[in-house]
Amino acid sequence: MSDTSETFTLVITGAPYSSQAPQTALGFAKAAIDEGHRIDRVFLYGDGVHLASALCTPPSDETGWPQKWAEFLEHHGIPAIVCIASALRRGLVNETEQKRYQLPAANLLHPFEIAGLGEWVEGRMTSTRTLYFHAGG
């Protein structure tokens, strides 16, 4: 990496299929890495947590944004954090939360992890820039 490289935390608040936020964020992340920058983490908040659903199944002629993100994150070893409060409100749970709330199934897509806002704060402290990808409107 050169002296001008930066480290980014990406915060996505827009849901796939109802906003362009996840698509725009993925395009930015790919370009940033191609230019020698680093993505410290991706943090999903609000409706952005829908990007981490293992149950999202778009029609065959549409892009599967959750799967595209999962592949990208795994390939580059980038941590992907889902805000626990946002996730629980929207019916997105991992196995731990499934057991805690006695729910019939877990639906968090690997490699996403559920955690608190402390991860967002830490990302802000360890990155040179934090970028937000909102739903707009």
N, CA, C and O of each residue as an XYZ file, in Angstrom:
548
protein
N       0.838     -1.195      0.000
C       0.000      0.000      0.000
C       0.874      1.248      0.000
O       1.928      1.275      0.636
N       0.450      2.240     -0.687
C       1.212      3.481     -0.744
C       0.875      4.356      0.448
O      -0.042      4.059      1.213
N       1.632      5.447      0.598
C       1.408      6.375      1.701
C       0.062      7.083      1.585
O      -0.427      7.643      2.567
N      -0.535      7.065      0.408
C      -1.816      7.752      0.216
C      -3.015      6.813      0.361
O      -4.156      7.213      0.130
N      -2.747      5.564      0.745
C      -3.868      4.635      0.890
C      -4.666      4.980      2.143
O      -4.142      5.528      3.114
N      -5.925      4.647      2.087
C      -6.822      4.934      3.201
C      -7.485      3.651      3.662
O      -7.507      2.647      2.950
N      -8.019      3.709      4.862
C      -8.775      2.605      5.434
C     -10.198      3.093      5.635
O     -10.427      4.136      6.247
N     -11.156      2.330      5.112
C     -12.552      2.747      5.161
C     -13.395      1.816      6.022
O     -13.195      0.601      6.036
N     -14.334      2.408      6.733
C     -15.452      1.675      7.317
C     -16.662      2.077      6.489
O     -16.910      3.263      6.275
N     -17.413      1.086      6.026
C     -18.600      1.354      5.230
C     -19.832      1.054      6.074
O     -19.931     -0.010      6.685
N     -20.762      1.990      6.106
C     -22.022      1.815      6.829
C     -23.138      1.812      5.789
O     -23.307      2.778      5.044
N     -23.889      0.728      5.745
C     -24.975      0.597      4.771
C     -26.302      0.612      5.528
O     -26.539     -0.222      6.401
N     -27.156      1.566      5.184
C     -28.459      1.684      5.852
C     -29.631      1.423      4.916
O     -30.777      1.369      5.363
N     -29.364      1.262      3.640
C     -30.425      1.003      2.664
C     -30.514     -0.471      2.343
O     -29.493     -1.147      2.212
N     -31.727     -0.972      2.216
C     -31.954     -2.393      1.931
C     -31.746     -2.698      0.448
O     -31.993     -1.848     -0.407
N     -31.287     -3.925      0.147
C     -31.219     -4.325     -1.252
C     -32.630     -4.418     -1.829
O     -33.573     -4.755     -1.114
N     -32.769     -4.131     -3.071
C     -34.023     -4.211     -3.822
C     -35.001     -3.087     -3.517
O     -36.002     -2.959     -4.222
N     -34.758     -2.269     -2.506
C     -35.599     -1.083     -2.294
C     -34.740      0.176     -2.310
O     -35.258      1.286     -2.188
N     -33.425      0.005     -2.460
C     -32.511      1.145     -2.587
C     -31.278      0.698     -3.361
O     -31.059     -0.495     -3.574
N     -30.491      1.656     -3.770
C     -29.238      1.373     -4.471
C     -28.052      1.319     -3.508
O     -26.921      1.093     -3.940
N     -28.290      1.521     -2.220
C     -27.196      1.622     -1.252
C     -26.251      0.416     -1.266
O     -25.039      0.614     -1.351
N     -26.749     -0.824     -1.188
C     -25.821     -1.957     -1.192
C     -25.026     -2.084     -2.497
O     -23.846     -2.432     -2.473
N     -25.669     -1.805     -3.627
C     -24.988     -1.903     -4.917
C     -23.895     -0.838     -5.026
O     -22.778     -1.123     -5.456
N     -24.232      0.391     -4.632
C     -23.263      1.488     -4.695
C     -22.092      1.214     -3.754
O     -20.935      1.443     -4.107
N     -22.397      0.729     -2.571
C     -21.343      0.432     -1.586
C     -20.413     -0.666     -2.095
O     -19.199     -0.584     -1.911
N     -20.974     -1.690     -2.734
C     -20.135     -2.770     -3.257
C     -19.252     -2.262     -4.390
O     -18.078     -2.624     -4.471
N     -19.802     -1.433     -5.257
C     -18.988     -0.846     -6.320
C     -17.847     -0.012     -5.758
O     -16.718     -0.085     -6.244
N     -18.144      0.780     -4.732
C     -17.100      1.576     -4.093
C     -16.046      0.669     -3.457
O     -14.847      0.888     -3.630
N     -16.495     -0.344     -2.725
C     -15.555     -1.225     -2.024
C     -14.606     -1.916     -3.004
O     -13.404     -2.000     -2.752
N     -15.140     -2.403     -4.106
C     -14.297     -3.052     -5.114
C     -13.275     -2.073     -5.693
O     -12.100     -2.406     -5.849
N     -13.737     -0.867     -6.010
C     -12.830      0.139     -6.573
C     -11.768      0.544     -5.561
O     -10.604      0.723     -5.920
N     -12.158      0.689     -4.307
C     -11.197      1.080     -3.267
C     -10.103      0.028     -3.124
O      -8.921      0.364     -3.055
N     -10.488     -1.220     -3.080
C      -9.490     -2.288     -2.952
C      -8.608     -2.350     -4.190
O      -7.397     -2.541     -4.080
N      -9.202     -2.191     -5.363
C      -8.417     -2.187     -6.602
C      -7.383     -1.069     -6.612
O      -6.326     -1.205     -7.227
N      -7.682      0.033     -5.936
C      -6.762      1.175     -5.875
C      -5.775      1.083     -4.707
O      -5.009      2.016     -4.467
N      -5.794     -0.041     -3.980
C      -4.825     -0.242     -2.901
C      -5.275      0.227     -1.529
O      -4.475      0.266     -0.594
N      -6.530      0.577     -1.400
C      -7.061      0.980     -0.095
C      -7.547     -0.270      0.639
O      -7.569     -1.368      0.083
N      -7.928     -0.079      1.881
C      -8.370     -1.194      2.716
C      -9.761     -0.906      3.267
O     -10.077      0.231      3.618
N     -10.582     -1.937      3.338
C     -11.882     -1.831      3.995
C     -11.722     -2.485      5.366
O     -11.487     -3.690      5.464
N     -11.850     -1.685      6.419
C     -11.677     -2.186      7.785
C     -12.842     -3.077      8.188
O     -12.655     -4.133      8.792
N     -14.049     -2.635      7.842
C     -15.269     -3.394      8.143
C     -16.448     -2.785      7.418
O     -16.407     -1.641      6.963
N     -17.498     -3.580      7.323
C     -18.772     -3.125      6.785
C     -19.773     -3.269      7.921
O     -19.861     -4.320      8.556
N     -20.525     -2.207      8.169
C     -21.503     -2.211      9.259
C     -22.885     -1.975      8.667
O     -23.116     -0.974      7.989
N     -23.802     -2.904      8.928
C     -25.173     -2.791      8.429
C     -26.061     -2.281      9.549
O     -26.030     -2.789     10.669
N     -26.856     -1.263      9.226
C     -27.698     -0.615     10.222
C     -29.059     -0.309      9.603
O     -29.162     -0.141      8.388
N     -30.091     -0.237     10.417
C     -31.431      0.050      9.889
C     -31.821     -0.998      8.865
O     -31.545     -2.184      9.046
N     -32.464     -0.563      7.788
C     -32.898     -1.501      6.754
C     -31.737     -2.159      6.016
O     -31.936     -3.135      5.293
N     -30.546     -1.640      6.192
C     -29.369     -2.253      5.580
C     -29.125     -3.675      6.052
O     -28.446     -4.441      5.369
N     -29.672     -4.045      7.217
C     -29.466     -5.402      7.728
C     -30.077     -6.462      6.818
O     -29.673     -7.624      6.872
N     -31.037     -6.085      5.989
C     -31.641     -7.057      5.066
C     -30.600     -7.633      4.100
O     -30.815     -8.695      3.514
N     -29.486     -6.939      3.937
C     -28.404     -7.426      3.086
C     -27.793     -8.712      3.647
O     -27.154     -9.459      2.906
N     -27.976     -8.979      4.928
C     -27.376    -10.149      5.575
C     -28.354    -11.305      5.731
O     -28.084    -12.237      6.488
N     -29.479    -11.265      5.036
C     -30.465    -12.328      5.157
C     -30.125    -13.507      4.260
O     -29.935    -13.351      3.054
N     -30.052    -14.679      4.858
C     -29.816    -15.906      4.097
C     -31.069    -16.337      3.348
O     -31.006    -17.238      2.511
N     -32.203    -15.713      3.634
C     -33.466    -16.102      3.016
C     -33.847    -15.258      1.801
O     -34.882    -15.498      1.181
N     -33.026    -14.286      1.463
C     -33.313    -13.426      0.316
C     -33.091    -14.232     -0.970
O     -31.995    -14.733     -1.223
N     -34.141    -14.343     -1.763
C     -34.058    -15.117     -3.001
C     -34.683    -14.313     -4.137
O     -35.884    -14.418     -4.388
N     -33.875    -13.514     -4.819
C     -34.425    -12.714     -5.920
C     -34.739    -13.586     -7.129
O     -34.236    -14.705     -7.232
N     -35.562    -13.089     -8.041
C     -35.823    -13.821     -9.288
C     -34.510    -14.082    -10.036
O     -33.524    -13.370     -9.842
N     -34.510    -15.081    -10.866
C     -33.279    -15.506    -11.547
C     -32.681    -14.432    -12.451
O     -31.495    -14.500    -12.775
N     -33.471    -13.446    -12.864
C     -32.935    -12.396    -13.726
C     -32.454    -11.173    -12.943
O     -32.114    -10.154    -13.543
N     -32.421    -11.262    -11.614
C     -31.922    -10.168    -10.776
C     -30.669    -10.615    -10.034
O     -30.468    -11.805     -9.792
N     -29.840     -9.659     -9.683
C     -28.614     -9.936     -8.935
C     -28.946    -10.269     -7.488
O     -29.770     -9.602     -6.861
N     -28.309    -11.289     -6.970
C     -28.447    -11.647     -5.556
C     -27.455    -10.856     -4.737
O     -26.352    -11.330     -4.465
N     -27.837     -9.645     -4.339
C     -26.905     -8.754     -3.633
C     -26.373     -9.330     -2.328
O     -25.184     -9.163     -2.055
N     -27.171     -9.991     -1.513
C     -26.588    -10.589     -0.303
C     -25.481    -11.595     -0.627
O     -24.448    -11.615      0.042
N     -25.691    -12.419     -1.640
C     -24.675    -13.400     -2.015
C     -23.435    -12.715     -2.595
O     -22.308    -13.114     -2.303
N     -23.647    -11.688     -3.415
C     -22.502    -10.949     -3.988
C     -21.651    -10.346     -2.871
O     -20.423    -10.422     -2.903
N     -22.326     -9.740     -1.875
C     -21.604     -9.162     -0.742
C     -20.881    -10.240      0.052
O     -19.723    -10.058      0.426
N     -21.545    -11.353      0.312
C     -20.920    -12.432      1.090
C     -19.649    -12.932      0.399
O     -18.624    -13.135      1.050
N     -19.717    -13.126     -0.905
C     -18.551    -13.576     -1.665
C     -17.412    -12.561     -1.592
O     -16.257    -12.928     -1.378
N     -17.743    -11.293     -1.770
C     -16.739    -10.237     -1.721
C     -16.076    -10.176     -0.339
O     -14.851    -10.116     -0.238
N     -16.877    -10.192      0.706
C     -16.352    -10.099      2.073
C     -15.444    -11.275      2.396
O     -14.368    -11.094      2.966
N     -15.871    -12.471      2.036
C     -15.049    -13.656      2.303
C     -13.751    -13.620      1.509
O     -12.684    -13.914      2.048
N     -13.837    -13.265      0.245
C     -12.655    -13.220     -0.613
C     -11.594    -12.263     -0.063
O     -10.398    -12.543     -0.148
N     -12.033    -11.141      0.500
C     -11.093    -10.135      0.988
C     -10.895    -10.164      2.502
O     -10.139     -9.349      3.032
N     -11.544    -11.067      3.197
C     -11.380    -11.183      4.647
C     -11.851     -9.947      5.403
O     -11.236     -9.549      6.393
N     -12.929     -9.346      4.945
C     -13.449     -8.116      5.554
C     -14.551     -8.480      6.548
O     -15.499     -9.179      6.190
N     -14.435     -8.011      7.795
C     -15.513     -8.256      8.762
C     -16.784     -7.519      8.356
O     -16.743     -6.378      7.896
N     -17.912     -8.197      8.539
C     -19.213     -7.613      8.216
C     -20.094     -7.722      9.450
O     -20.427     -8.821      9.891
N     -20.465     -6.584      9.999
C     -21.198     -6.519     11.254
C     -22.628     -6.058     10.993
O     -22.863     -5.108     10.248
N     -23.572     -6.744     11.617
C     -24.987     -6.400     11.530
C     -25.405     -5.885     12.901
O     -25.223     -6.574     13.905
N     -25.959     -4.689     12.951
C     -26.410     -4.106     14.219
C     -27.482     -5.010     14.833
O     -28.489     -5.312     14.194
N     -27.259     -5.434     16.064
C     -28.177     -6.372     16.701
C     -29.572     -5.788     16.881
O     -30.561     -6.483     16.648
N     -29.671     -4.531     17.289
C     -30.994     -3.931     17.503
C     -31.765     -3.833     16.186
O     -32.952     -4.156     16.136
N     -31.095     -3.391     15.126
C     -31.737     -3.307     13.812
C     -32.131     -4.686     13.312
O     -33.210     -4.859     12.745
N     -31.264     -5.666     13.518
C     -31.529     -7.021     13.047
C     -32.738     -7.635     13.750
O     -33.621     -8.192     13.098
N     -32.777     -7.535     15.064
C     -33.886     -8.139     15.811
C     -35.219     -7.508     15.425
O     -36.227     -8.204     15.302
N     -35.225     -6.190     15.235
C     -36.466     -5.508     14.838
C     -36.983     -5.981     13.487
O     -38.183     -5.930     13.220
N     -36.067     -6.442     12.635
C     -36.439     -6.816     11.269
C     -36.446     -8.324     11.040
O     -36.489     -8.787      9.900
N     -36.404     -9.088     12.136
C     -36.515    -10.542     12.026
C     -35.289    -11.241     11.497
O     -35.396    -12.295     10.871
N     -34.117    -10.668     11.739
C     -32.867    -11.273     11.290
C     -32.104    -11.740     12.526
O     -31.761    -10.930     13.387
N     -31.834    -13.052     12.617
C     -31.175    -13.588     13.813
C     -30.116    -14.622     13.449
O     -30.214    -15.309     12.432
N     -29.109    -14.714     14.301
C     -28.127    -15.786     14.191
C     -28.570    -16.915     15.128
O     -29.628    -16.816     15.749
N     -27.798    -17.956     15.233
C     -28.194    -19.100     16.058
C     -28.284    -18.736     17.540
O     -29.146    -19.254     18.250
N     -27.416    -17.861     18.008
C     -27.458    -17.445     19.413
C     -28.770    -16.738     19.740
O     -29.417    -17.047     20.740
N     -29.159    -15.787     18.889
C     -30.410    -15.050     19.124
C     -31.625    -15.948     18.898
O     -32.650    -15.786     19.561
N     -31.514    -16.883     17.975
C     -32.601    -17.835     17.749
C     -32.894    -18.595     19.043
O     -34.048    -18.727     19.451
N     -31.836    -19.089     19.676
C     -32.008    -19.845     20.923
C     -32.498    -18.935     22.042
O     -33.386    -19.313     22.806
N     -31.925    -17.742     22.144
C     -32.298    -16.818     23.215
C     -33.780    -16.485     23.181
O     -34.440    -16.453     24.220
N     -34.302    -16.238     21.990
C     -35.703    -15.845     21.847
C     -36.620    -17.010     21.454
O     -37.800    -16.810     21.167
N     -36.067    -18.223     21.443
C     -36.818    -19.433     21.123
C     -37.563    -19.302     19.788
O     -38.764    -19.558     19.697
N     -36.819    -18.899     18.768
C     -37.371    -18.728     17.430
C     -37.191    -20.019     16.630
O     -36.306    -20.815     16.946
N     -38.006    -20.240     15.608
C     -37.935    -21.501     14.862
C     -36.687    -21.661     13.980
O     -36.334    -22.787     13.632
N     -36.018    -20.569     13.613
C     -34.865    -20.689     12.715
C     -33.965    -19.464     12.822
O     -34.386    -18.395     13.264
N     -32.737    -19.648     12.412
C     -31.789    -18.545     12.251
C     -31.691    -18.257     10.759
O     -31.853    -19.159      9.937
N     -31.424    -16.995     10.406
C     -31.381    -16.655      8.983
C     -30.268    -15.668      8.629
O     -30.381    -14.930      7.650
N     -29.208    -15.651      9.410
C     -28.085    -14.753      9.130
C     -27.138    -15.412      8.128
O     -26.678    -16.533      8.343
N     -26.856    -14.721      7.055
C     -25.971    -15.202      5.996
C     -24.511    -15.102      6.440
O     -24.075    -14.070      6.952
N     -23.768    -16.180      6.237
C     -22.326    -16.162      6.511
C     -21.642    -15.320      5.433
O     -22.007    -15.481      4.268
N     -20.709    -14.461      5.714
C     -19.904    -14.292      6.914
C     -20.366    -13.150      7.843
O     -19.600    -12.711      8.701
N     -21.580    -12.680      7.684
C     -22.067    -11.596      8.524
C     -22.153    -12.045      9.977
O     -22.436    -13.207     10.266
N     -21.904    -11.106     10.884
C     -21.981    -11.367     12.321
C     -22.851    -10.306     12.971
O     -22.851     -9.149     12.548
N     -23.584    -10.696     13.987
C     -24.409     -9.752     14.732
C     -23.604     -9.208     15.903
O     -22.970     -9.969     16.635
N     -23.630     -7.891     16.078
C     -22.921     -7.240     17.183
C     -23.581     -5.889     17.454
O     -24.539     -5.503     16.784
N     -23.056     -5.190     18.436
C     -23.627     -3.906     18.825
C     -22.972     -2.719     18.142
O     -22.078     -2.868     17.309
N     -23.438     -1.546     18.515
C     -22.923     -0.300     17.935
C     -21.460     -0.046     18.267
O     -20.818      0.786     17.627
N     -20.931     -0.742     19.247
C     -19.507     -0.603     19.574
C     -18.628     -0.912     18.375
O     -17.554     -0.329     18.227
N     -19.070     -1.818     17.523
C     -18.319     -2.142     16.304
C     -18.276     -0.954     15.351
O     -17.262     -0.713     14.697
N     -19.375     -0.216     15.275
C     -19.406      0.987     14.442
C     -18.441      2.030     15.009
O     -17.684      2.657     14.267
N     -18.475      2.205     16.318
C     -17.591      3.175     16.978
C     -16.129      2.793     16.748
O     -15.306      3.641     16.404
N     -15.815      1.518     16.939
C     -14.438      1.064     16.732
C     -13.991      1.286     15.288
O     -12.853      1.682     15.036
N     -14.893      1.028     14.350
C     -14.572      1.261     12.943
C     -14.263      2.717     12.673
O     -13.349      3.035     11.912
N     -15.017      3.598     13.292
C     -14.763      5.035     13.126
C     -13.394      5.412     13.677
O     -12.727      6.295     13.138
N     -12.980      4.752     14.738
C     -11.688      5.077     15.362
C     -10.507      4.490     14.609
O      -9.425      5.076     14.615
N     -10.687      3.348     13.961
C      -9.567      2.680     13.298
C      -9.455      2.987     11.808
O      -8.461      2.635     11.173
N     -10.460      3.635     11.255
C     -10.451      3.954      9.821
C     -10.092      5.415      9.598
O     -10.321      6.266     10.457
N      -9.525      5.688      8.431
C      -9.268      7.084      8.093
C     -10.540      7.767      7.640
O     -10.664      8.987      7.741
N     -11.499      6.979      7.134
C     -12.789      7.539      6.694
C     -13.909      6.529      6.942
O     -13.728      5.317      6.819
N     -15.060      7.071      7.292
C     -16.279      6.263      7.410
C     -17.256      6.805      6.381
O     -17.574      7.994      6.380
N     -17.734      5.924      5.503
C     -18.659      6.329      4.449
C     -20.011      5.676      4.674
O     -20.103      4.503      5.035
N     -21.063      6.464      4.454
C     -22.433      6.010      4.670
C     -23.142      5.854      3.337
O     -23.071      6.729      2.475
N     -23.819      4.739      3.180
C     -24.594      4.466      1.987
C     -26.047      4.319      2.431
O     -26.449      3.285      2.965
N     -26.824      5.373      2.199
C     -28.205      5.454      2.657
C     -29.177      5.116      1.533
O     -28.805      5.019      0.363
N     -30.431      4.943      1.927
C     -31.473      4.622      0.963
C     -31.862      5.833      0.127
O     -32.426      5.671     -0.956
N     -31.583      7.012      0.590
C     -31.976      8.218     -0.143
C     -33.429      8.560      0.120
O     -34.044      8.013      1.036
N     -33.965      9.438     -0.654
C     -35.369      9.765     -0.507
C     -35.551     11.064      0.102
O     -36.685     11.500      0.302
